[in-house]
Amino acid sequence: MRLATPSGFPTEVFLLDKPDRELLPEGPWTLVGDQRLRGAWALAGMPEPAHALWVAVPEEEKKLRTVIPWLEHWAGVPLHREATVVALGGGVLTDLTGLAAALYLRGVAWQAWPTTLLAMADAALGGKTGADLAAGKNLVGAFHPPRRLVACTDLLTSLPERQVENGRWELVKTALIQGELAWAVEMLQEGPVKVPWVERSLAFKAGVVHRDPKESGERRLLNLGHTLGHALEAASGYQLLHGEAVGLGLLAACLLAEEQGLKPFPASFLEPLARRLAPFAPQVAPWRDCLPLLARDKKAQRAQGSTAEAPLTEIQCILPRPGEPAVQRALPPQAWESPHAKLLALLHQETARA
């Protein structure tokens, strides 16, 4: 099924049960794939190009050094400008392959075939590619949208349960950006993730990206949960998966919004949200470890009235509201200290109840 996207949108989006070889590039192409999926790819009757790269890319290897051997490999083939690169894997592999495609010959075409719920719901669509630096996550990258996104839900069946749950949080994020509390509550219930949720999330993101392709305004809303979430993820030494950290960041953002005078979220939402997140309490780093990472967030900016001698940092924070769209507000990193403490208190409270 091809999903409807805005007129002129640079990416064709397909949501299928099984991989379809007809959606692979028509001309010359190569592949960068998660090595764990090689057997499933072959079993689905999908072709493997002669110069495919089957790799393992854990979160901690989302670095520039990872893509340099890929670029050298393509140059040695050689891969020409008219070729297309297919990325088969999760969010980290998708981000890095898109970045490599943007760098090689100053940009070659690529397709995203996301194989995790996290990548299907978020990372593979929108053209944001990237890698991490020691100072923080996604501090280097390029806007380079894929020509085609093909999400095959059958590939999710081989994922561990934790990986499936990891992607659920990006779907909950999409609901909270729109203020759709009933949808968010539905997704917090026990039971499998539903394909219509993914379809709905992709359609929403496509609209936002089309209106703001370079993240200068509305697209920043897609960072909901990511401000403190990225800091928690890095400070945990990546014991937290990205989606898990975003989930924690969503709860903290709800708490921060109330502190900023916005309409509070009801306990009927906050408690089940905290209950699902409670198992991650041991991986939540102390505030002192999070603050330096927040100050180096890619959305940080110099506050008005600051000087070179005494710079003050603000971060564009996304604050959710029940029943209304989320809003943006520039706040200092220290604004997250109290929500961080309340987050931990809620998690421990739910752990004690269990």
Secondary structure, DSSP 8 states (H G I E B T S, - for coil): -B----TT-S-EEEEESS--GGGS-SSSEEEEEEGGGHHHHHHTT----TT-EEE---GGG-SHHHHHHHHHHHHHTT--TT-EEEEEESHHHHHHHHHHHHHGGG--EEEEEE-SHHIIIIITSSSEEEEEETTEEEEEEEE---SEEEEEGGGGGGS-HHHHHHHHHHHHHHHHHTT-HHHHHHHHSSS---HHHHHHHHHHHHHHHHH-TTSSSGGGGGGTTHHHHHHHHHHTTT-S-HHHHHHHHHHHHHHHHHHTTS----HHHHHHHHHHHGGGGGG---HHHHHHHHHT-TTEEE-TT--SSS--EEEEEEEEETTEEEEEEEE-GGGGHHHHHHHHHHHHHHHHH-
